[in-house]
Amino acid sequence: MKKINYLDSIKSPVVTEKATGLSEQNKIIFKVHENASKKSIKKNIEKIFKVSVVKVNTLNKKSKIKIVRGKYGTKKGFKKAVVTLKKGQSIDLGTGA
């Protein structure tokens, strides 16, 4: 298995209403690489944003079948991670710091 670069393992933050509500509890949601482990996600978040991570929960979103104008297609699935930060710390997703 090819080793994943630490910048490639974290794809993007998830900015939804639910994710914004979780930020009050020091939890941030990120889309991550499918082969990324919890340990590597924790290490990479700490390295990129310079915060301390308490816990990482991951879940896989399955792909869905969609019908558009009578044609079948698929909506690609992805893996996401819910990262819990140490109390008092935060990540400002607008500036990335």
N, C-alpha and C positions, 0 to 999 in steps of 0.2 A: 504494500500500500504506500502510495506517495505521501510524503510529509506535507502538511498544509502550512502555508505561510501564516503568521499570526495576523496579518492585515487581511488576508483572504478568508479566514475562518469566521470573522464577524462581517456579515454582508450589509445589514442596514438596521436602523432602529425601527420599531413598529410604532407609528403614531396614530392611535385611534382614541376614541372616547374612553374605552375601558383601560387602555394603557396609560392614559393621562390620569385616570382615577387611581391607578396603582402607584403612580409616582409619589403620591402623598404618603404611601407606606414604605418609601425607599426602595421600590421595585421598578426596574426598567426592563422592557421587552425588546429583544433583538432577533432578527432573522440570522441564522447561522448556517454554516456549511453542513451538509448531511452527515459527514463523517467526523465532525468535531465532538470531542468528549467533554464532559463537565469540567474536568481538570484543566483541559486546554482552554476552554471558554473562560474560566475563572482567571487563569494566568494572563490571557490576552486582554481581557477587559481591564485588569489591574495595570497592565503595561501601557495600553493605549490611553486610558483616561486618568491614570494615576489616582485611583480610589481603592479602598479595600472592600473586597467582596466577601459577604458572609455565607451566602448559599446560592446555588444555581439549580434551577429546575428546567428540564427540557421536555418538549413534546413534539411529536410529528403530526403535521396536518396532512391528511390524505388528499390525493388528487381527486377532482370531481369531474363528472361527465356533464357537459353543457350542450344544449341544442340551440343553435342560432340560425334562424331562417331555414329550418329543416335539415341542417347539416350538424352532424355530431362532432364535437371537439372535446378537448380535455383542458381543465384548469389545473396547472401544475401544483403539486403539493410542495411543502417545505418544512424545515425544522426550525422551531423557535425556542429561545431560551429566556426564562424569567430570572433576572439577576437581582438578588437582594443585596443592597449595599449596607455598610456599617451606619449606625444611627448618626445623624448629623451630616452625612456626606450626600452629595447629589451629583448628577450629570446633567448639564444644560445641553440639550440636544440641538438647540439653535446655534450655539457657538462651537460645540464639540469639546468643551472643557469642563 
